[in-house]
């Protein structure tokens, strides 16, 4: 079992340099990893997925991520 850290919104914005609106627009279009639910009203992003996006942001698509 892999232990992948969960990044909250502020950490993702800091790492990527994206604005909040751009991040959500990219998620909607499939060009940024989707959030994962942590609790009822709490979400985050898998660190490995954000890292994969950062390696190749122009050609990233969520369908290219390995199945979880």
C-alpha positions in Angstrom: 0.0 0.0 0.0 1.4 3.4 -1.0 1.2 6.3 1.5 0.4 9.4 -0.5 0.1 12.7 1.3 -3.0 14.8 0.9 -2.5 18.4 0.0 -5.1 21.0 1.0 -6.0 23.9 -1.3 -3.5 26.5 0.0 -0.6 24.0 -0.4 -1.7 23.2 -4.0 -2.0 26.8 -4.9 1.4 27.6 -3.4 3.1 24.7 -5.3 1.5 25.3 -8.6 1.3 29.1 -8.7 -2.3 28.8 -10.0 -5.1 31.0 -8.9 -8.1 29.3 -7.2 -10.4 30.0 -10.2 -7.8 28.7 -12.7 -7.3 25.6 -10.6 -11.0 24.8 -10.6 -11.4 25.6 -14.3 -8.6 23.2 -15.1 -10.2 20.5 -12.9 -13.5 20.9 -14.7 -11.8 20.5 -18.1 -9.8 17.5 -17.0 -6.4 19.2 -17.2 -5.7 19.1 -13.4 -6.1 16.2 -11.0 -9.5 15.8 -9.2 -9.9 16.3 -5.5 -10.4 13.4 -3.1 -12.8 13.6 -0.2 -11.1 13.4 3.2 -14.2 13.9 5.3 -17.8 15.2 4.9 -16.8 18.8 4.2 -13.1 18.4 3.6 -11.2 17.7 0.3 -7.7 17.7 -0.9 -5.4 16.5 -3.7 -3.1 13.5 -3.8 0.5 14.8 -3.7 1.5 12.2 -6.4 -1.2 13.5 -8.8 -0.2 17.2 -8.3 3.5 16.2 -8.9 2.5 14.4 -12.1 0.7 17.5 -13.3 3.8 19.7 -12.4 6.1 17.5 -14.5 4.1 18.2 -17.6 1.3 20.8 -17.1 0.6 21.5 -20.8 -0.1 17.9 -21.8 -1.6 16.5 -18.5 -5.0 14.9 -18.6 -6.7 13.1 -15.6 -7.3 10.0 -17.8 -3.5 9.5 -17.9 -3.2 9.0 -14.1 -2.9 5.4 -12.9 -6.1 3.9 -11.4 -6.4 4.1 -7.7 
